C-alpha cells in the first residue's frame, strides 16, 4: 500500500472495503474447510481466530495500516469543552453564543434592549464567570474578544429568542455568528446574519440542509471546519457541536470563547 495520506471520506471507504474483503476471504476459507457459517450475520470469534491462525490474514494489521494513512486530527479551539467539568455545555445545558463584529459589550446589550435594573438598582454589572456553571437564566452577558464581542444567553432561548437577537445585533452593517443549543431536547442551530438579514442557518448534525438568503455562503469554511462534505445523508459529522464552534472560529478569525475568556469579566444585564 502506498504510504500517502487520505481524506476522511477516502479513509472511510478504504476501511469499509478492507473489512468487507476480509469477510469474503474468511467465508471462502470456511467453505473450503467445512466450517459451517450463517450466510449473513456476525462471524463467531472462534472461527476468526482459526482462520487467522491458518492463513495469517489478520484484519487488525490491515486496519492499522489504513489508520496510519488518516491525517492526524487537527485540534480545535473548543476541545476543552470535552473535559468532564464542561461536559454539560455539550449535552444537558441550554445556551446561545453570539459573536458580533464592531460593537462593544454595552452596545450589544443596548441593542437587545435588555438594560433593566438588577438588585441594587444598577442596569449592568460585571461578573467573572470563572467556573463552568451557567449563570442565572434571566441575565445576559457580553465580553469583548478582539474585534468581536461575545454575547452569552444562558438559557439558549430557542429560535423564538435567539434568531431575533442575532438579526438585531447584525443590523447597521454588522455581522453576527451564533451557535445555540437546547440541551433538554438535543436541538442545536448555527446562524450567520449580516445587515439584519439571515444569510445562512443549519443544524450542525445535518449541515447539508441549509436555509437563509445565501445558504451556500459558508460552504468553504464549513468544509474547512469538517462539517462538509456530507454526500451520504447517513454520514453525519462527528462531534457536530465542536465543528460548529470551529466554524464560528473561522468566521471570526479566532475570536473564540476559551476558558481564559470565560474566566474574565463579562458585562451582564437583566432580561425583560
C-alpha positions in Angstrom: 0.0 0.0 0.0 1.4 3.4 -1.0 2.3 5.5 2.0 0.2 8.6 1.4 -2.4 10.3 3.4 -6.2 10.1 2.7 -9.1 12.3 3.1 -11.5 11.2 5.8 -14.0 10.1 3.1 -11.3 8.1 1.3 -10.3 6.6 4.7 -13.9 5.5 5.5 -14.2 3.9 2.0 -10.9 2.0 2.4 -11.8 0.9 6.0 -15.2 -0.5 4.8 -13.6 -2.2 1.8 -10.9 -3.8 4.0 -13.4 -5.3 6.4 -15.6 -6.5 3.5 -12.7 -8.1 1.8 -11.6 -9.8 5.0 -15.0 -11.3 5.5 -15.1 -12.5 1.9 -11.8 -14.3 2.3 -12.8 -15.8 5.6 -16.0 -17.2 4.3 -14.3 -18.7 1.3 -11.8 -20.4 3.6 -14.6 -21.7 5.8 -16.4 -23.1 2.8 -13.3 -24.9 1.6 -12.5 -26.3 5.1 -16.0 -27.5 6.1 -16.6 -24.8 8.7 -20.3 -24.0 9.0 -21.3 -20.3 8.9 -24.5 -18.5 8.5 -24.9 -16.8 5.2 -25.3 -13.5 6.9 -24.6 -12.0 10.3 -21.7 -12.0 12.7 -18.9 -14.4 12.3 -18.0 -16.1 15.6 -14.7 -15.0 17.2 -13.5 -18.7 17.4 -13.9 -19.0 13.6 -12.0 -15.8 13.0 -9.2 -17.0 15.3 -8.9 -20.3 13.5 -8.9 -18.6 10.1 -6.2 -16.1 11.2 -4.0 -18.9 12.7 -4.3 -20.9 9.5 -3.8 -18.1 7.0 -2.0 -15.3 8.8 -4.7 -13.0 7.4 -5.1 -10.6 10.3 -7.6 -7.8 9.7 -6.2 -5.8 12.6 -2.9 -5.4 10.8 -4.7 -4.3 7.7 -6.8 -1.8 9.5 -3.8 -0.5 11.4 -2.1 0.3 8.1 -5.2 2.1 6.9 -5.4 4.1 10.1 -1.8 5.2 9.6 -2.9 6.9 6.3 -5.5 9.1 8.0 -4.2 12.6 8.6 -3.8 13.4 12.3 -6.8 15.2 13.7 -6.2 18.9 14.0 -7.2 20.1 17.5 -9.9 22.7 17.5 -10.2 25.8 19.7 -13.0 24.1 21.6 -11.6 20.7 22.5 -11.5 21.8 26.1 -15.4 21.5 26.1 -14.9 17.7 26.1 -13.3 17.7 29.6 -15.6 16.3 32.3 -16.1 19.7 34.1 -17.5 21.3 30.9 -19.5 18.3 29.5 -22.9 19.9 30.3 -22.2 22.5 27.7 -22.3 19.8 25.0 -25.3 18.0 26.4 -27.6 19.0 29.1 -27.1 22.7 29.1 -29.1 25.2 27.1 -27.3 28.3 25.9 -26.6 30.6 23.0 -23.3 32.1 21.9 -23.4 35.1 19.6 -20.3 36.9 18.1 -20.9 40.4 16.8 -18.3 42.4 15.0 -17.7 46.1 15.6 -19.8 46.6 18.7 -18.7 46.8 22.4 -20.4 44.9 25.1 -22.6 47.8 26.3 -23.7 48.4 22.7 -24.7 44.8 22.2 -26.8 44.8 25.4 -28.4 48.1 24.4 -29.3 46.7 21.0 -31.0 43.8 22.7 -33.0 46.3 24.9 -32.2 44.2 28.0 -30.8 47.0 30.2 -33.1 46.7 33.1 -32.4 47.3 36.8 -31.0 44.4 38.7 -30.8 44.1 42.5 -29.0 47.2 43.8 -30.6 49.5 41.1 -27.8 49.0 38.5 -28.7 48.5 34.8 -25.5 46.4 34.3 -22.9 44.8 36.4 -19.6 42.9 35.9 -19.1 39.3 37.0 -16.2 36.9 36.4 -17.6 33.7 35.0 -14.6 31.7 36.2 -16.4 28.4 36.9 -18.1 26.1 34.3 -21.5 26.8 35.7 -24.1 28.8 33.7 -25.3 32.0 35.5 -28.9 32.7 36.2 -31.2 32.3 33.1 -32.7 35.8 33.4 -29.5 37.7 32.6 -27.3 38.1 29.5 -23.6 38.6 29.4 -21.2 40.2 26.9 -17.4 40.4 26.6 -15.1 41.9 24.0 -12.8 39.5 22.2 -10.6 41.5 19.8 -12.7 42.9 17.0 -15.7 40.9 18.1 -18.0 40.9 21.2 -19.3 37.6 22.5 -22.9 37.7 23.8 -23.9 34.8 26.1 -27.5 33.9 26.6 -27.5 31.3 29.4 -31.0 29.8 28.7 -30.5 29.4 24.9 -34.0 30.7 24.3 -34.5 28.6 21.1 -35.3 30.2 17.8 -38.0 32.4 19.3 -35.4 34.3 21.2 -32.0 33.6 19.6 -32.8 34.2 16.0 -34.3 37.7 16.5 -31.4 38.6 18.8 -28.9 37.5 16.2 -30.7 39.5 13.4 -31.0 42.6 15.7 -27.3 42.5 16.6 -26.2 42.3 13.0 -28.2 45.4 11.9 -26.5 48.6 10.6 -23.7 46.8 8.7 -22.6 44.3 11.4 -22.0 40.6 11.3 -23.4 38.2 13.8 -22.5 34.5 14.2 -24.4 32.3 16.5 -24.5 28.8 17.9 -27.3 27.7 20.2 -28.5 24.5 21.7 -31.4 23.4 23.8 -29.9 20.6 25.9 -33.1 19.1 27.2 -34.3 18.2 23.7 -30.9 17.9 21.9 -31.6 20.7 19.5 -28.9 22.9 18.0 -28.6 25.5 15.3 -25.9 27.6 13.6 -26.8 31.1 12.2 -24.9 33.7 10.3 -26.5 37.2 9.8 -25.3 40.4 8.2 -27.2 43.7 8.0 -30.1 42.2 9.9 -30.6 39.5 7.3 -30.3 35.8 8.0 -27.9 34.6 5.3 -27.2 31.0 6.4 -28.8 28.7 9.0 -28.5 25.0 9.6 -28.5 22.2 12.1 -24.8 21.1 12.7 -26.0 17.5 12.7 -27.4 17.9 9.2 -25.1 20.5 7.6 -26.3 19.8 4.0 -29.8 21.0 4.8 -29.3 24.8 4.9 -31.7 27.7 4.8 -31.3 31.5 4.5 -30.9 34.0 1.7 -27.4 32.6 0.9 -27.4 29.0 2.1 -24.1 28.2 0.4 -22.3 31.3 1.6 -20.2 29.4 4.2 -19.5 26.2 2.3 -15.7 26.8 2.1 -15.5 27.5 5.8 -17.8 24.6 6.6 -15.7 22.3 4.6 -12.5 23.5 6.4 -14.2 23.0 9.8 -15.1 19.4 9.0 -18.8 19.9 8.7 -18.8 19.2 4.9 -18.7 17.2 2.7 -21.6 15.1 3.7 -22.6 13.3 0.5 -24.2 10.4 2.3 -27.3 11.6 4.2 -26.5 9.0 6.9 -22.9 10.1 7.2 -23.4 12.6 10.0 -20.4 14.7 11.0 -18.6 13.5 14.1 -18.7 15.9 17.1 -21.0 18.4 15.3 -21.0 20.9 18.2 -17.3 21.2 18.2 -17.2 21.6 14.5 -19.9 24.2 14.5 -17.9 26.2 17.1 -14.8 25.7 14.9 -16.8 27.2 12.0 -17.5 30.2 14.2 -13.8 30.4 15.0 -13.0 30.6 11.3 -15.6 33.3 10.5 -14.5 35.5 13.5 -10.8 35.0 12.7 -10.1 33.3 16.1 -12.3 35.2 18.4 -13.1 32.0 20.3 -14.7 31.7 23.8 -12.0 29.8 25.5 -11.6 29.2 29.3 -9.5 32.4 29.5 -12.4 34.4 28.1 -14.9 32.8 30.4 -12.6 33.5 33.4 -12.6 37.2 32.5 -15.1 39.9 33.3 -18.4 39.8 31.5 -20.8 42.7 31.5 -24.3 41.4 32.5 -27.7 42.9 32.1 -31.2 41.6 33.2 -33.6 40.4 30.5 -37.1 41.5 30.3 
